């Protein structure tokens, strides 16, 4: 059997479990795994001297290198930021190579569907955590309920990348286990969902004030806030006429109301630069964003937010050292970049820390005239800083899909997401062996 070649582009935080899985599988399946990254050192660390692995310095903007590496591959996995996928996807269609990503299907990606089918390749997207495991675990329940003749009246789904309780040692209950920039910019735009047959809209300036309390057995309560677009998933899940559908993000209690301080201040804005920001302190920056007053910075912020000075939200801000003369290092940064610099230091996942993924689906349905409820919950913890819960839950579904495609166990072509039984059943089954398993409660 001739060796199959896998090209993985991007060796960042979320790729470690993906790379390890494919290298482990490469031994019995005669695969060669090439990991390309803009940092050769990062790629080499992830390959870890595996005999079937090779690390290469990879520039996504170098068309000739991109074509050369993709030409040698049987399948490509893009772990790049979503906006970088299209050059890879176009090359894969042109060179007739299969592609797997964990990112949402963009309009540009969707437009490649007919060309990919003509080329006889699959462009499988949204096969990570969220999107990915959320789709697969939801569809498993939806398909089962439909087969029983149930009428699904409500579906709410929440997911959060959090810090494990044993590593939760800061008042925010949060540390970075994935792209910090995405956390800073989360929720920008307008959240759209449907509730009791009515469309609902929450603009960004109110998003973190309109939260639901989500209870997970054994782990207590979480804050849930709405994601940007829940409406488009009605057709993806075959629930076009469902009266209530909402997808949201989970955070520890109190996080959202404190994060709302940054939203109201304008510190999550990434659209303009603060001149000479590197010559300022965080206290000076805060002063520049607050109305003038003779009171202390702390009192001015509390008044601005219409909160008492000893409010939990103000205490969380104070813990970040924003009222101090702590120097800003980012030169001419946007408010969002300056905030990110601070939080990357304060919300660092330390060497022995563990992160945690929490996902919960809440279904309501009618069967034989009776109303029923299903709560399906997943809690997964990381091993360490490298093999985080985020890396496992993002990378393993993609890796399992790569294996299925290479072993001809997935006969699908075109642009796909994992809502079909032929994808979700084997992937979810194998994920159980990695401790990624849902607990269902019926009532």
Helices and strands as residue ranges (DSSP letters): E 4-9, G 13-15, H 16-29, E 31-37, H 40-47, E 53-57, H 63-72, E 75-78, G 82-84, H 85-95, E 98-101, H 107-110, H 113-119, E 122-125, H 133-147, E 151-163, G 165-167, H 180-184, E 190-195, E 198-203, H 204-207, E 212-216, E 220-226, H 233-236, E 244-252, H 255-265, G 277-279, H 282-289, H 297-304, H 312-319, H 335-346, E 355-367, E 370-381, H 389-406, E 414-417, H 421-431, G 432-434, E 439-442
